[in-house]
Amino acid sequence: MIKLQDNVDKFKNIKVLVIGDLMIDEFIYGKVERISPEAPVPVIDVTSITYTPGGAGNVVNNIYALGGKIYPVGVIGDDGTGKRLLADFKSKGIEIDGVIIDSERPTTLKSRIIAHSQQVVRVDREQRKNIDEWVCKQMLSFCRMVINEINSIVISDYGKGVINPRLLEEIIPLGKKYNIPIVVDPKESHFLSYKGVTIITPNLQEAENLTHTKITDEESLIMVGNEILSKLESQGTLITRGEDGMTLFEQNNEITHIPTIAKEVYDVTGAGDTVVSVMALALGAKIEMKTAARLANLAAGIVVEKVGTATLSREELKERIQKMAK
């Protein structure tokens, strides 16, 4: 456990290129005391509203909180939501030259209305078509410009149009050329386009959809994990399994089951973002994959104990490792 703590300190100043779907998560909190006379729905009296970067923006936030240096690459609209996201990045000293403004598409905004600790409804304002060619070219130009400074790459695919086969066929070879680890939070529709990445981190449902196989027991889990590993020719596949922890599949038929350490699960929002963030920092620091996965599992166990789109610090992660050692 002491060695795990030492590895966390290696996260500081690791430089990560995060490419993906940038968005804002809006949380509208309130209370319900009556039903609307217009329709059988609750009336929410709003008490507070918070905004946090979501999607690939949450990956950026996680890496920042853990001491890494981030180069976000994505697209926003010429709107108030996009300005809010840029202001958040600027306030933290995060490089924003890779964030392209496209006035023809809105910045993705996910609004969650929460009353009495219960999510009532979520409203998404977004455009899901693939980004225009000129946007793709600008993003790739930025990636080539900074690639010599990068220790690892995260591809954060939320299916909003930033990650597409055209982009992947350029960014994956670029990372491999410079021997930079590439960590993917996947979308099923782009499965085969991830071929050649270092590691992919699907949850159970995504793993099932990727392989068209239902996971019902350890045998089917192993079959699915090995199939993903084989088809993508990756070094690793990390299947996140909720309350059952994670399973890491590596080359040479190495399989590692990692039990969950969450004490109580309050909110799984953004847990996958935490996993790819820690994997990218750890692999960027040249920490072996098994250790990286264990650290990611510990980190995810901390953020699911928090409400909303949460992050964690190196100190929190080290404290949890210390408690586990007792």
Secondary structure, 3 states (H helix, E strand, C coil): CHHHHHHHHCCCCCEEEEEECEEEEEEEEEEEEEECCCCCCEEEEEEEEEEEEEEHHHHHHHHHHCCCEEEEEEEECCCHHHHHHHHHHHHCCCCCCCEEECCCCCCEEEEEEEECCEEEEEEEECCCCCCCHHHHHHHHHHHHHHHHHCCEEEEECCCCCCCCHHHHHHHHHHHHHCCCCEEEECCHHHHHHHCCCCEECCEHHHHHHHHCCCCCCHHHHHHHHHHHHHHHCCCEEEEECHHHCEEEEECCCEEEEECCCCCCCCCCCCHHHHHHHHHHHHHHCCCCHHHHHHHHHHHHHHHCCCCCCCCCCHHHHHHHHHHHHC
